Amino acid sequence: MDSLHCPAARFSITCSYSREHKLRIGVGRFNRIVTAKMHGRILITADKSSRRMVPAASMAEVDSSTKTRIRQNIPTEKQLVDRFRQGMIVEGGVGYRQTVVIRSYEVGADKTATLESLLNFLQETALNHVWVSGLLGDGFGATHGMVRNNLIWVVTRMQLQVDKYPIWGEVVEVDTWVGASGKNGMRRDWLIRSHVTGQVFARATSTWVMMNQQTRRLSKMPEEVRAEISPWFIEKNAIQETPETIKKLDNTAKYINSQLKPKRTDLDMNHHVNNVKYVNWMLETIPEIFLEGYQLFNITLEYRKECGSSDTVQALCQPDEDGAQGVNGKIHIEQPQASEIGDAPSSESPLSFTHLLQITGDSKTEEIVRGRTTWKRKPKAIH
Amino acid sequence: MDSLHCPAARFSITCSYSREHKLRIGVGRFNRIVTAKMHGRILITADKSSRRMVPAASMAEVDSSTKTRIRQNIPTEKQLVDRFRQGMIVEGGVGYRQTVVIRSYEVGADKTATLESLLNFLQETALNHVWVSGLLGDGFGATHGMVRNNLIWVVTRMQLQVDKYPIWGEVVEVDTWVGASGKNGMRRDWLIRSHVTGQVFARATSTWVMMNQQTRRLSKMPEEVRAEISPWFIEKNAIQETPETIKKLDNTAKYINSQLKPKRTDLDMNHHVNNVKYVNWMLETIPEIFLEGYQLFNITLEYRKECGSSDTVQALCQPDEDGAQGVNGKIHIEQPQASEIGDAPSSESPLSFTHLLQITGDSKTEEIVRGRTTWKRKPKAIH
């Protein structure tokens, strides 16, 4: 594994994962909590102060000695069912399934779940999977063995494919499971299905590596951690990945939004821009007329570096130019006709865009995340 | 009741409720769906095309004749329990309680539920209350009798008081119930409590009036609607209201953010800015240094007009100038010291701000919402 550097970053955690496999992580605002991110949100926290398990009546109680409120009742043994989270262990004892009702505020203008909601469901079920497994040390999914070894997870890749967006009030099941990724990595997959029919609405996969929170080095998976998590690994892929390197855009990209500044409400608990904001920034570069007629079918994200509250971000976007996807470098966007909009995927080739978010500084730019999105025509509006 | 006017607003619903009790509502993008809003989000929809009840296996199925997907399985009789939504009827058969786990993406930088999440819970439980009551015609909470009379709800006032923000993973119960408000209005209240201890975390109340979606006039409550909903009314107040008129700010306000433009993801299904965005715009006018040390204790909103996707908005904010809340018209914001930050409310007077969001046009400005916020010092950070 390559070395990791720790610049003095007092109020921010910065995490980059370059092609050369270098990882850099600064020091978090809360100095007892060092955290990696899950596709831009916080992912794994190893909180050294909280190694002890504190069984208590409440999930969150006031610790009278310190006046701080902490998460409690973290299971120390595998739970088969979590009635509050409507979760259960499936897949022969290693997978996790959670029933979720699409809430009124989780849908967009067309009454179907937003991409943001789907990404949130992925994060939530991943964390709840670790919660019910009995392996959770504390925080964002680090196991007891990881906490002992000062290890945290870092996400490097995320892919989500949406065949159909569930509608308001629909009951869906989110299944998630993990598997090996190479020798020292982990793959986490998800399926989102109709609770009633079992129809698959969405599939997702992600790749994770482990790093030492103190040395900032990528780490091999220690045997005690392997012993904890490998019994949960299964060989099952939600998406058959087609390894594809996302090309880096430059300032010749067709659509560019500059001077993007995170707002207070865009930040997560590490005071970093969360993933949903990343995706929103990416998609806001696409012309409105296109977004009205098309819906996202696939998004692939390659994470490079975290974005902090004081960063200024530039979003670049380039439509594919080949074949049906563009004409002479200019994407051909037609206002969809009512008769053309069906519920089934269109037979025409989907349209694709390449994306880049980068931090723009005085002297240099730094990549945050590269992305690829593929789109298909929207089904008819829901009445 | 005063008259209502319907300006030709092809792509937007505009709804104003002035002091003179005039309501104006334009025509929605989807011309079969006319909708009022619940504190800025969509509130009540009367969809004339969907009066029929369609029992079906799924909450959302493809109607093969039209290729549209619609909400189905809407209960036609009162349900005592909704296992998917983790809801149940309480309060002697007229109140609704829903158990909610605070999810990982519903918390902010301090690991406690965001104001946005709490406001979302209020909307969701209100709609689910109507859902389980068996009274839901379709859409956003209109009863069968309201649909027959082309009536929709319009929210005029909303108040939320937060004693304690629940933390990530905490299990809370949201109770909601309705009561009479004057002769023709309705009050809806909420309590958010710890599932384990019963401790009240937050209280909220709101006021609603009924209007005819076609004539755009405020309406008396028809007897058939009164017969439907009055059996659900109880005399119980979550907050003892202290009627207070929020003064209108002008351009002499201390903090002003201008040229605010809604983004695509800020819009709800009526292509209007949703309430959470309103609140965010309001709070973003407050200096960052203040927001770091204080948390919102009370917010009161008086709704005047909806904000559409093409509007340009100005947010005005004025700190209170009297007593402990300010010095010579300038709010005195100190960086809170660690020793001063406790979990209990501070004994010092809370700080207050007055807010106004208005649409700025070429010739005139139009009020969207007036607000008042009160703040207290934050408890210590959660580890």
Interface residues (C-beta under 8 A of the other chain):
Chain A: F30 R32 I33 R41 I42 D47 S49 S50 A57 S58 M59 A60 V62 T66 K67 T68 R69 I70 R71 F84 R85 Q86 T99 V101 R103 S104 Y105 V107 G108 A109 D110 K111 T114 E116 N120 Q123 E124 L127 W131 F140 P166 I167 W168 G169 E170 V171 S194 H195 V196 T197 K263 R264 T265 L267 D268 M269 N270 H271 N274 V276 N280 L283 E284 E288 L291 G342 D343 P379 K380 A381 I382 H383
Chain B: F30 R32 I33 R41 I42 D47 S49 S50 A57 S58 M59 A60 V62 T66 K67 T68 R69 I70 R71 F84 R85 Q86 T99 V101 R103 S104 Y105 V107 G108 A109 D110 K111 T114 E116 N120 Q123 E124 L127 W131 F140 P166 I167 W168 G169 E170 V171 S194 H195 V196 T197 K263 R264 T265 L267 D268 M269 N270 H271 N274 V276 N280 L283 E284 E288 L291 G342 D343 P379 K380 A381 I382 H383
